[in-house]
């Protein structure tokens, strides 16, 4: 179940195991083992995966991942990009978003 969810979320984003591994700081082999349910990630990596994919940890660990995840997918992509920005860039992005919301 968990491995299938990781693979499904990863492939929906056209992401290879190698790219996923790089994004969360593990080896490609670790992702392979998780998807094959040979090993399970630690709690810290479960949180990183959920954040990256824009889903809750409950959903990631569940038997059935919700089928309607377009909004969560966008949120996960935005969070992943936001985390790569400097503090100044993050502040600018937040300010710009606030301006857009007030228009």
PDB file as gemmi writes it, atoms N, CA and C in Angstrom:
CRYST1    1.000    1.000    1.000  90.00  90.00  90.00 P 1                      
ATOM      1  N   UNK A   1       0.819  -1.196   0.000  1.00  0.00           N  
ATOM      2  CA  UNK A   1       0.000   0.000   0.000  1.00  0.00           C  
ATOM      3  C   UNK A   1       0.861   1.257   0.000  1.00  0.00           C  
ATOM      4  N   UNK A   2       1.756   1.378   0.976  1.00  0.00           N  
ATOM      5  CA  UNK A   2       2.585   2.579   1.082  1.00  0.00           C  
ATOM      6  C   UNK A   2       3.497   2.718  -0.141  1.00  0.00           C  
ATOM      7  N   UNK A   3       4.145   1.633  -0.522  1.00  0.00           N  
ATOM      8  CA  UNK A   3       5.024   1.663  -1.684  1.00  0.00           C  
ATOM      9  C   UNK A   3       4.283   2.017  -2.962  1.00  0.00           C  
ATOM     10  N   UNK A   4       3.086   1.474  -3.096  1.00  0.00           N  
ATOM     11  CA  UNK A   4       2.264   1.782  -4.268  1.00  0.00           C  
ATOM     12  C   UNK A   4       1.904   3.258  -4.301  1.00  0.00           C  
ATOM     13  N   UNK A   5       1.603   3.824  -3.136  1.00  0.00           N  
ATOM     14  CA  UNK A   5       1.258   5.241  -3.057  1.00  0.00           C  
ATOM     15  C   UNK A   5       2.433   6.121  -3.471  1.00  0.00           C  
ATOM     16  N   UNK A   6       3.630   5.784  -3.007  1.00  0.00           N  
ATOM     17  CA  UNK A   6       4.808   6.566  -3.384  1.00  0.00           C  
ATOM     18  C   UNK A   6       5.002   6.500  -4.897  1.00  0.00           C  
ATOM     19  N   UNK A   7       4.936   5.305  -5.456  1.00  0.00           N  
ATOM     20  CA  UNK A   7       5.142   5.146  -6.891  1.00  0.00           C  
ATOM     21  C   UNK A   7       4.084   5.909  -7.682  1.00  0.00           C  
ATOM     22  N   UNK A   8       2.837   5.813  -7.242  1.00  0.00           N  
ATOM     23  CA  UNK A   8       1.746   6.492  -7.944  1.00  0.00           C  
ATOM     24  C   UNK A   8       1.941   8.012  -7.915  1.00  0.00           C  
ATOM     25  N   UNK A   9       2.249   8.544  -6.755  1.00  0.00           N  
ATOM     26  CA  UNK A   9       2.463   9.987  -6.624  1.00  0.00           C  
ATOM     27  C   UNK A   9       3.672  10.442  -7.443  1.00  0.00           C  
ATOM     28  N   UNK A  10       4.717   9.638  -7.434  1.00  0.00           N  
ATOM     29  CA  UNK A  10       5.929   9.965  -8.180  1.00  0.00           C  
ATOM     30  C   UNK A  10       5.672   9.954  -9.684  1.00  0.00           C  
ATOM     31  N   UNK A  11       5.004   8.929 -10.161  1.00  0.00           N  
ATOM     32  CA  UNK A  11       4.774   8.820 -11.606  1.00  0.00           C  
ATOM     33  C   UNK A  11       3.768   9.854 -12.103  1.00  0.00           C  
ATOM     34  N   UNK A  12       2.813  10.249 -11.265  1.00  0.00           N  
ATOM     35  CA  UNK A  12       1.873  11.307 -11.645  1.00  0.00           C  
ATOM     36  C   UNK A  12       2.607  12.606 -11.960  1.00  0.00           C  
ATOM     37  N   UNK A  13       3.758  12.781 -11.342  1.00  0.00           N  
ATOM     38  CA  UNK A  13       4.538  14.002 -11.528  1.00  0.00           C  
ATOM     39  C   UNK A  13       5.675  13.808 -12.530  1.00  0.00           C  
ATOM     40  N   UNK A  14       5.627  12.675 -13.240  1.00  0.00           N  
ATOM     41  CA  UNK A  14       6.675  12.344 -14.217  1.00  0.00           C  
ATOM     42  C   UNK A  14       8.063  12.455 -13.591  1.00  0.00           C  
ATOM     43  N   UNK A  15       8.186  11.941 -12.386  1.00  0.00           N  
ATOM     44  CA  UNK A  15       9.426  12.036 -11.631  1.00  0.00           C  
ATOM     45  C   UNK A  15      10.067  10.648 -11.567  1.00  0.00           C  
ATOM     46  N   UNK A  16      11.338  10.567 -11.863  1.00  0.00           N  
ATOM     47  CA  UNK A  16      12.041   9.288 -11.757  1.00  0.00           C  
ATOM     48  C   UNK A  16      12.366   9.002 -10.287  1.00  0.00           C  
ATOM     49  N   UNK A  17      12.712   7.757 -10.015  1.00  0.00           N  
ATOM     50  CA  UNK A  17      13.147   7.413  -8.658  1.00  0.00           C  
ATOM     51  C   UNK A  17      14.377   8.226  -8.280  1.00  0.00           C  
ATOM     52  N   UNK A  18      15.266   8.427  -9.245  1.00  0.00           N  
ATOM     53  CA  UNK A  18      16.501   9.170  -8.984  1.00  0.00           C  
ATOM     54  C   UNK A  18      16.191  10.611  -8.591  1.00  0.00           C  
ATOM     55  N   UNK A  19      15.283  11.260  -9.316  1.00  0.00           N  
ATOM     56  CA  UNK A  19      14.927  12.651  -9.014  1.00  0.00           C  
ATOM     57  C   UNK A  19      14.267  12.737  -7.644  1.00  0.00           C  
ATOM     58  N   UNK A  20      13.340  11.821  -7.357  1.00  0.00           N  
ATOM     59  CA  UNK A  20      12.698  11.818  -6.042  1.00  0.00           C  
ATOM     60  C   UNK A  20      13.750  11.655  -4.947  1.00  0.00           C  
ATOM     61  N   UNK A  21      14.653  10.726  -5.146  1.00  0.00           N  
ATOM     62  CA  UNK A  21      15.704  10.481  -4.154  1.00  0.00           C  
ATOM     63  C   UNK A  21      16.521  11.742  -3.895  1.00  0.00           C  
ATOM     64  N   UNK A  22      16.890  12.440  -4.970  1.00  0.00           N  
ATOM     65  CA  UNK A  22      17.671  13.665  -4.829  1.00  0.00           C  
ATOM     66  C   UNK A  22      16.904  14.741  -4.075  1.00  0.00           C  
ATOM     67  N   UNK A  23      15.611  14.845  -4.350  1.00  0.00           N  
ATOM     68  CA  UNK A  23      14.791  15.886  -3.725  1.00  0.00           C  
ATOM     69  C   UNK A  23      14.660  15.700  -2.212  1.00  0.00           C  
ATOM     70  N   UNK A  24      14.680  14.446  -1.747  1.00  0.00           N  
ATOM     71  CA  UNK A  24      14.497  14.230  -0.303  1.00  0.00           C  
ATOM     72  C   UNK A  24      15.772  13.765   0.398  1.00  0.00           C  
ATOM     73  N   UNK A  25      16.868  13.602  -0.358  1.00  0.00           N  
ATOM     74  CA  UNK A  25      18.157  13.296   0.252  1.00  0.00           C  
ATOM     75  C   UNK A  25      18.409  11.846   0.594  1.00  0.00           C  
ATOM     76  N   UNK A  26      17.960  10.931  -0.277  1.00  0.00           N  
ATOM     77  CA  UNK A  26      18.241   9.507  -0.094  1.00  0.00           C  
ATOM     78  C   UNK A  26      18.791   8.947  -1.402  1.00  0.00           C  
ATOM     79  N   UNK A  27      19.164   7.691  -1.387  1.00  0.00           N  
ATOM     80  CA  UNK A  27      19.648   7.053  -2.611  1.00  0.00           C  
ATOM     81  C   UNK A  27      18.461   6.576  -3.448  1.00  0.00           C  
ATOM     82  N   UNK A  28      18.724   6.380  -4.732  1.00  0.00           N  
ATOM     83  CA  UNK A  28      17.687   5.836  -5.612  1.00  0.00           C  
ATOM     84  C   UNK A  28      17.277   4.445  -5.131  1.00  0.00           C  
ATOM     85  N   UNK A  29      18.230   3.694  -4.606  1.00  0.00           N  
ATOM     86  CA  UNK A  29      17.946   2.363  -4.078  1.00  0.00           C  
ATOM     87  C   UNK A  29      16.942   2.402  -2.940  1.00  0.00           C  
ATOM     88  N   UNK A  30      17.040   3.420  -2.101  1.00  0.00           N  
ATOM     89  CA  UNK A  30      16.082   3.541  -0.991  1.00  0.00           C  
ATOM     90  C   UNK A  30      14.673   3.710  -1.531  1.00  0.00           C  
ATOM     91  N   UNK A  31      14.508   4.563  -2.542  1.00  0.00           N  
ATOM     92  CA  UNK A  31      13.186   4.768  -3.137  1.00  0.00           C  
ATOM     93  C   UNK A  31      12.684   3.462  -3.744  1.00  0.00           C  
ATOM     94  N   UNK A  32      13.562   2.751  -4.443  1.00  0.00           N  
ATOM     95  CA  UNK A  32      13.201   1.453  -5.034  1.00  0.00           C  
ATOM     96  C   UNK A  32      12.701   0.495  -3.945  1.00  0.00           C  
ATOM     97  N   UNK A  33      13.444   0.402  -2.858  1.00  0.00           N  
ATOM     98  CA  UNK A  33      13.056  -0.502  -1.772  1.00  0.00           C  
ATOM     99  C   UNK A  33      11.731  -0.099  -1.134  1.00  0.00           C  
ATOM    100  N   UNK A  34      11.490   1.214  -1.010  1.00  0.00           N  
ATOM    101  CA  UNK A  34      10.216   1.683  -0.458  1.00  0.00           C  
ATOM    102  C   UNK A  34       9.074   1.299  -1.373  1.00  0.00           C  
ATOM    103  N   UNK A  35       9.268   1.531  -2.678  1.00  0.00           N  
ATOM    104  CA  UNK A  35       8.194   1.233  -3.629  1.00  0.00           C  
ATOM    105  C   UNK A  35       7.909  -0.260  -3.712  1.00  0.00           C  
ATOM    106  N   UNK A  36       8.920  -1.088  -3.547  1.00  0.00           N  
ATOM    107  CA  UNK A  36       8.747  -2.544  -3.556  1.00  0.00           C  
ATOM    108  C   UNK A  36       8.333  -3.074  -2.182  1.00  0.00           C  
ATOM    109  N   UNK A  37       8.253  -2.164  -1.201  1.00  0.00           N  
ATOM    110  CA  UNK A  37       7.878  -2.485   0.178  1.00  0.00           C  
ATOM    111  C   UNK A  37       8.821  -3.496   0.818  1.00  0.00           C  
ATOM    112  N   UNK A  38      10.104  -3.356   0.447  1.00  0.00           N  
ATOM    113  CA  UNK A  38      11.150  -4.155   1.070  1.00  0.00           C  
ATOM    114  C   UNK A  38      11.561  -3.484   2.374  1.00  0.00           C  
ATOM    115  N   UNK A  39      11.653  -2.166   2.340  1.00  0.00           N  
ATOM    116  CA  UNK A  39      11.957  -1.334   3.512  1.00  0.00           C  
ATOM    117  C   UNK A  39      10.922  -0.231   3.594  1.00  0.00           C  
ATOM    118  N   UNK A  40      10.879   0.420   4.752  1.00  0.00           N  
ATOM    119  CA  UNK A  40      10.007   1.582   4.923  1.00  0.00           C  
ATOM    120  C   UNK A  40      10.846   2.772   5.360  1.00  0.00           C  
ATOM    121  N   UNK A  41      10.471   3.953   4.911  1.00  0.00           N  
ATOM    122  CA  UNK A  41      11.222   5.141   5.328  1.00  0.00           C  
ATOM    123  C   UNK A  41      10.981   5.472   6.797  1.00  0.00           C  
ATOM    124  N   UNK A  42      11.915   6.209   7.367  1.00  0.00           N  
ATOM    125  CA  UNK A  42      11.725   6.693   8.732  1.00  0.00           C  
ATOM    126  C   UNK A  42      10.656   7.783   8.730  1.00  0.00           C  
ATOM    127  N   UNK A  43      10.211   8.151   9.907  1.00  0.00           N  
ATOM    128  CA  UNK A  43       9.163   9.172  10.031  1.00  0.00           C  
ATOM    129  C   UNK A  43       9.572  10.481   9.365  1.00  0.00           C  
ATOM    130  N   UNK A  44      10.830  10.848   9.479  1.00  0.00           N  
ATOM    131  CA  UNK A  44      11.308  12.091   8.871  1.00  0.00           C  
ATOM    132  C   UNK A  44      11.155  12.083   7.358  1.00  0.00           C  
ATOM    133  N   UNK A  45      11.445  10.952   6.740  1.00  0.00           N  
ATOM    134  CA  UNK A  45      11.302  10.863   5.279  1.00  0.00           C  
ATOM    135  C   UNK A  45       9.838  10.777   4.860  1.00  0.00           C  
ATOM    136  N   UNK A  46       9.008  10.210   5.702  1.00  0.00           N  
ATOM    137  CA  UNK A  46       7.573  10.185   5.400  1.00  0.00           C  
ATOM    138  C   UNK A  46       7.040  11.618   5.353  1.00  0.00           C  
ATOM    139  N   UNK A  47       7.479  12.429   6.289  1.00  0.00           N  
ATOM    140  CA  UNK A  47       7.066  13.840   6.299  1.00  0.00           C  
ATOM    141  C   UNK A  47       7.596  14.556   5.057  1.00  0.00           C  
ATOM    142  N   UNK A  48       8.857  14.312   4.691  1.00  0.00           N  
ATOM    143  CA  UNK A  48       9.423  14.942   3.493  1.00  0.00           C  
ATOM    144  C   UNK A  48       8.657  14.527   2.241  1.00  0.00           C  
ATOM    145  N   UNK A  49       8.319  13.239   2.141  1.00  0.00           N  
ATOM    146  CA  UNK A  49       7.564  12.752   0.985  1.00  0.00           C  
ATOM    147  C   UNK A  49       6.190  13.407   0.916  1.00  0.00           C  
ATOM    148  N   UNK A  50       5.496  13.457   2.048  1.00  0.00           N  
ATOM    149  CA  UNK A  50       4.158  14.046   2.084  1.00  0.00           C  
ATOM    150  C   UNK A  50       4.213  15.520   1.682  1.00  0.00           C  
ATOM    151  N   UNK A  51       5.191  16.237   2.191  1.00  0.00           N  
ATOM    152  CA  UNK A  51       5.335  17.654   1.862  1.00  0.00           C  
ATOM    153  C   UNK A  51       5.628  17.835   0.379  1.00  0.00           C  
ATOM    154  N   UNK A  52       6.554  17.053  -0.134  1.00  0.00           N  
ATOM    155  CA  UNK A  52       6.919  17.148  -1.545  1.00  0.00           C  
ATOM    156  C   UNK A  52       5.716  16.865  -2.448  1.00  0.00           C  
ATOM    157  N   UNK A  53       4.935  15.850  -2.097  1.00  0.00           N  
ATOM    158  CA  UNK A  53       3.795  15.459  -2.922  1.00  0.00           C  
ATOM    159  C   UNK A  53       2.535  16.267  -2.630  1.00  0.00           C  
ATOM    160  N   UNK A  54       2.557  17.067  -1.561  1.00  0.00           N  
ATOM    161  CA  UNK A  54       1.388  17.878  -1.241  1.00  0.00           C  
ATOM    162  C   UNK A  54       0.223  17.071  -0.710  1.00  0.00           C  
ATOM    163  N   UNK A  55       0.521  16.014   0.034  1.00  0.00           N  
ATOM    164  CA  UNK A  55      -0.518  15.188   0.647  1.00  0.00           C  
ATOM    165  C   UNK A  55      -0.233  15.089   2.139  1.00  0.00           C  
ATOM    166  N   UNK A  56      -1.211  14.655   2.889  1.00  0.00           N  
ATOM    167  CA  UNK A  56      -0.987  14.452   4.323  1.00  0.00           C  
ATOM    168  C   UNK A  56      -0.230  13.140   4.526  1.00  0.00           C  
ATOM    169  N   UNK A  57       0.411  13.010   5.669  1.00  0.00           N  
ATOM    170  CA  UNK A  57       1.088  11.746   5.969  1.00  0.00           C  
ATOM    171  C   UNK A  57       0.063  10.620   6.074  1.00  0.00           C  
ATOM    172  N   UNK A  58      -1.128  10.935   6.573  1.00  0.00           N  
ATOM    173  CA  UNK A  58      -2.190   9.926   6.647  1.00  0.00           C  
ATOM    174  C   UNK A  58      -2.541   9.404   5.264  1.00  0.00           C  
ATOM    175  N   UNK A  59      -2.672  10.321   4.309  1.00  0.00           N  
ATOM    176  CA  UNK A  59      -3.004   9.915   2.950  1.00  0.00           C  
ATOM    177  C   UNK A  59      -1.863   9.105   2.339  1.00  0.00           C  
ATOM    178  N   UNK A  60      -0.641   9.522   2.572  1.00  0.00           N  
ATOM    179  CA  UNK A  60       0.510   8.814   2.035  1.00  0.00           C  
ATOM    180  C   UNK A  60       0.571   7.376   2.561  1.00  0.00           C  
ATOM    181  N   UNK A  61       0.221   7.201   3.828  1.00  0.00           N  
ATOM    182  CA  UNK A  61       0.299   5.877   4.454  1.00  0.00           C  
ATOM    183  C   UNK A  61      -0.965   5.035   4.276  1.00  0.00           C  
ATOM    184  N   UNK A  62      -2.019   5.622   3.727  1.00  0.00           N  
ATOM    185  CA  UNK A  62      -3.307   4.934   3.657  1.00  0.00           C  
ATOM    186  C   UNK A  62      -3.321   3.857   2.583  1.00  0.00           C  
ATOM    187  N   UNK A  63      -4.349   3.032   2.656  1.00  0.00           N  
ATOM    188  CA  UNK A  63      -4.541   1.977   1.675  1.00  0.00           C  
ATOM    189  C   UNK A  63      -4.906   2.541   0.316  1.00  0.00           C  
ATOM    190  N   UNK A  64      -5.618   3.651   0.315  1.00  0.00           N  
ATOM    191  CA  UNK A  64      -6.058   4.234  -0.946  1.00  0.00           C  
ATOM    192  C   UNK A  64      -5.785   5.723  -0.951  1.00  0.00           C  
ATOM    193  N   UNK A  65      -4.975   6.146  -1.882  1.00  0.00           N  
ATOM    194  CA  UNK A  65      -4.682   7.565  -2.026  1.00  0.00           C  
ATOM    195  C   UNK A  65      -5.858   8.210  -2.738  1.00  0.00           C  
ATOM    196  N   UNK A  66      -6.250   9.390  -2.278  1.00  0.00           N  
ATOM    197  CA  UNK A  66      -7.364  10.104  -2.905  1.00  0.00           C  
ATOM    198  C   UNK A  66      -7.089  10.301  -4.385  1.00  0.00           C  
ATOM    199  N   UNK A  67      -8.109  10.128  -5.188  1.00  0.00           N  
ATOM    200  CA  UNK A  67      -7.954  10.243  -6.633  1.00  0.00           C  
ATOM    201  C   UNK A  67      -7.935  11.687  -7.105  1.00  0.00           C  
ATOM    202  N   UNK A  68      -8.573  12.596  -6.375  1.00  0.00           N  
ATOM    203  CA  UNK A  68      -8.629  13.992  -6.794  1.00  0.00           C  
ATOM    204  C   UNK A  68      -7.578  14.779  -6.031  1.00  0.00           C  
ATOM    205  N   UNK A  69      -6.355  14.860  -6.616  1.00  0.00           N  
ATOM    206  CA  UNK A  69      -5.252  15.492  -5.907  1.00  0.00           C  
ATOM    207  C   UNK A  69      -4.652  16.651  -6.674  1.00  0.00           C  
ATOM    208  N   UNK A  70      -5.324  17.151  -7.690  1.00  0.00           N  
ATOM    209  CA  UNK A  70      -4.708  18.219  -8.492  1.00  0.00           C  
ATOM    210  C   UNK A  70      -4.330  19.411  -7.637  1.00  0.00           C  
ATOM    211  N   UNK A  71      -5.198  19.815  -6.729  1.00  0.00           N  
ATOM    212  CA  UNK A  71      -4.894  20.956  -5.865  1.00  0.00           C  
ATOM    213  C   UNK A  71      -3.704  20.638  -4.970  1.00  0.00           C  
ATOM    214  N   UNK A  72      -3.682  19.440  -4.387  1.00  0.00           N  
ATOM    215  CA  UNK A  72      -2.576  19.049  -3.525  1.00  0.00           C  
ATOM    216  C   UNK A  72      -1.275  18.942  -4.298  1.00  0.00           C  
ATOM    217  N   UNK A  73      -1.347  18.515  -5.548  1.00  0.00           N  
ATOM    218  CA  UNK A  73      -0.159  18.414  -6.376  1.00  0.00           C  
ATOM    219  C   UNK A  73       0.456  19.791  -6.576  1.00  0.00           C  
ATOM    220  N   UNK A  74      -0.372  20.765  -6.903  1.00  0.00           N  
ATOM    221  CA  UNK A  74       0.127  22.127  -7.079  1.00  0.00           C  
ATOM    222  C   UNK A  74       0.717  22.661  -5.786  1.00  0.00           C  
ATOM    223  N   UNK A  75       0.055  22.387  -4.674  1.00  0.00           N  
ATOM    224  CA  UNK A  75       0.549  22.850  -3.376  1.00  0.00           C  
ATOM    225  C   UNK A  75       1.918  22.236  -3.078  1.00  0.00           C  
ATOM    226  N   UNK A  76       2.066  20.959  -3.352  1.00  0.00           N  
ATOM    227  CA  UNK A  76       3.333  20.282  -3.110  1.00  0.00           C  
ATOM    228  C   UNK A  76       4.451  20.840  -3.968  1.00  0.00           C  
ATOM    229  N   UNK A  77       4.141  21.114  -5.242  1.00  0.00           N  
ATOM    230  CA  UNK A  77       5.132  21.710  -6.131  1.00  0.00           C  
ATOM    231  C   UNK A  77       5.550  23.076  -5.624  1.00  0.00           C  
ATOM    232  N   UNK A  78       4.574  23.890  -5.200  1.00  0.00           N  
ATOM    233  CA  UNK A  78       4.878  25.228  -4.701  1.00  0.00           C  
ATOM    234  C   UNK A  78       5.731  25.159  -3.436  1.00  0.00           C  
ATOM    235  N   UNK A  79       5.390  24.258  -2.527  1.00  0.00           N  
ATOM    236  CA  UNK A  79       6.166  24.129  -1.297  1.00  0.00           C  
ATOM    237  C   UNK A  79       7.597  23.713  -1.591  1.00  0.00           C  
ATOM    238  N   UNK A  80       7.765  22.784  -2.521  1.00  0.00           N  
ATOM    239  CA  UNK A  80       9.115  22.333  -2.866  1.00  0.00           C  
ATOM    240  C   UNK A  80       9.934  23.475  -3.455  1.00  0.00           C  
ATOM    241  N   UNK A  81       9.313  24.277  -4.323  1.00  0.00           N  
ATOM    242  CA  UNK A  81      10.019  25.421  -4.913  1.00  0.00           C  
ATOM    243  C   UNK A  81      10.303  26.478  -3.847  1.00  0.00           C  
ATOM    244  N   UNK A  82       9.330  26.745  -2.982  1.00  0.00           N  
ATOM    245  CA  UNK A  82       9.475  27.758  -1.940  1.00  0.00           C  
ATOM    246  C   UNK A  82      10.657  27.434  -1.039  1.00  0.00           C  
ATOM    247  N   UNK A  83      10.807  26.158  -0.692  1.00  0.00           N  
ATOM    248  CA  UNK A  83      11.893  25.743   0.190  1.00  0.00           C  
ATOM    249  C   UNK A  83      13.270  25.989  -0.412  1.00  0.00           C  
ATOM    250  N   UNK A  84      13.352  26.075  -1.732  1.00  0.00           N  
ATOM    251  CA  UNK A  84      14.640  26.291  -2.396  1.00  0.00           C  
ATOM    252  C   UNK A  84      15.021  27.769  -2.478  1.00  0.00           C  
ATOM    253  N   UNK A  85      14.086  28.658  -2.173  1.00  0.00           N  
ATOM    254  CA  UNK A  85      14.344  30.093  -2.251  1.00  0.00           C  
ATOM    255  C   UNK A  85      15.097  30.586  -1.016  1.00  0.00           C  
ATOM    256  N   UNK A  86      15.824  31.676  -1.190  1.00  0.00           N  
ATOM    257  CA  UNK A  86      16.493  32.312  -0.052  1.00  0.00           C  
ATOM    258  C   UNK A  86      15.434  32.987   0.827  1.00  0.00           C  
ATOM    259  N   UNK A  87      15.815  33.405   2.014  1.00  0.00           N  
ATOM    260  CA  UNK A  87      14.871  34.092   2.906  1.00  0.00           C  
ATOM    261  C   UNK A  87      14.318  35.351   2.249  1.00  0.00           C  
ATOM    262  N   UNK A  88      15.182  36.100   1.574  1.00  0.00           N  
ATOM    263  CA  UNK A  88      14.740  37.337   0.911  1.00  0.00           C  
ATOM    264  C   UNK A  88      13.749  37.026  -0.211  1.00  0.00           C  
ATOM    265  N   UNK A  89      14.024  35.974  -0.967  1.00  0.00           N  
ATOM    266  CA  UNK A  89      13.115  35.585  -2.048  1.00  0.00           C  
ATOM    267  C   UNK A  89      11.770  35.101  -1.501  1.00  0.00           C  
ATOM    268  N   UNK A  90      11.819  34.358  -0.394  1.00  0.00           N  
ATOM    269  CA  UNK A  90      10.576  33.893   0.225  1.00  0.00           C  
ATOM    270  C   UNK A  90       9.733  35.073   0.692  1.00  0.00           C  
ATOM    271  N   UNK A  91      10.376  36.070   1.304  1.00  0.00           N  
ATOM    272  CA  UNK A  91       9.676  37.263   1.771  1.00  0.00           C  
ATOM    273  C   UNK A  91       9.042  38.004   0.602  1.00  0.00           C  
ATOM    274  N   UNK A  92       9.777  38.140  -0.499  1.00  0.00           N  
ATOM    275  CA  UNK A  92       9.257  38.804  -1.691  1.00  0.00           C  
ATOM    276  C   UNK A  92       8.063  38.036  -2.264  1.00  0.00           C  
ATOM    277  N   UNK A  93       8.166  36.732  -2.306  1.00  0.00           N  
ATOM    278  CA  UNK A  93       7.072  35.915  -2.837  1.00  0.00           C  
ATOM    279  C   UNK A  93       5.814  36.036  -1.973  1.00  0.00           C  
ATOM    280  N   UNK A  94       5.979  36.027  -0.675  1.00  0.00           N  
ATOM    281  CA  UNK A  94       4.844  36.183   0.241  1.00  0.00           C  
ATOM    282  C   UNK A  94       4.200  37.548   0.048  1.00  0.00           C  
ATOM    283  N   UNK A  95       5.019  38.577  -0.066  1.00  0.00           N  
ATOM    284  CA  UNK A  95       4.513  39.932  -0.282  1.00  0.00           C  
ATOM    285  C   UNK A  95       3.730  40.023  -1.594  1.00  0.00           C  
ATOM    286  N   UNK A  96       4.276  39.436  -2.648  1.00  0.00           N  
ATOM    287  CA  UNK A  96       3.605  39.441  -3.956  1.00  0.00           C  
ATOM    288  C   UNK A  96       2.282  38.691  -3.889  1.00  0.00           C  
ATOM    289  N   UNK A  97       2.276  37.561  -3.229  1.00  0.00           N  
ATOM    290  CA  UNK A  97       1.033  36.774  -3.086  1.00  0.00           C  
ATOM    291  C   UNK A  97      -0.026  37.557  -2.338  1.00  0.00           C  
ATOM    292  N   UNK A  98       0.378  38.275  -1.283  1.00  0.00           N  
ATOM    293  CA  UNK A  98      -0.580  39.086  -0.530  1.00  0.00           C  
ATOM    294  C   UNK A  98      -1.181  40.185  -1.412  1.00  0.00           C  
ATOM    295  N   UNK A  99      -0.336  40.791  -2.238  1.00  0.00           N  
ATOM    296  CA  UNK A  99      -0.828  41.818  -3.169  1.00  0.00           C  
ATOM    297  C   UNK A  99      -1.833  41.227  -4.145  1.00  0.00           C  
ATOM    298  N   UNK A 100      -1.538  40.072  -4.668  1.00  0.00           N  
ATOM    299  CA  UNK A 100      -2.449  39.422  -5.615  1.00  0.00           C  
ATOM    300  C   UNK A 100      -3.798  39.090  -4.968  1.00  0.00           C  
ATOM    301  N   UNK A 101      -3.781  38.717  -3.715  1.00  0.00           N  
ATOM    302  CA  UNK A 101      -5.014  38.365  -3.019  1.00  0.00           C  
ATOM    303  C   UNK A 101      -5.894  39.581  -2.744  1.00  0.00           C  
ATOM    304  N   UNK A 102      -5.283  40.753  -2.637  1.00  0.00           N  
ATOM    305  CA  UNK A 102      -6.038  41.973  -2.342  1.00  0.00           C  
ATOM    306  C   UNK A 102      -6.563  42.651  -3.591  1.00  0.00           C  
ATOM    307  N   UNK A 103      -6.219  42.165  -4.768  1.00  0.00           N  
ATOM    308  CA  UNK A 103      -6.688  42.777  -6.021  1.00  0.00           C  
ATOM    309  C   UNK A 103      -8.037  42.251  -6.395  1.00  0.00           C  
TER     310      UNK A 103                                                      
END                                                                             
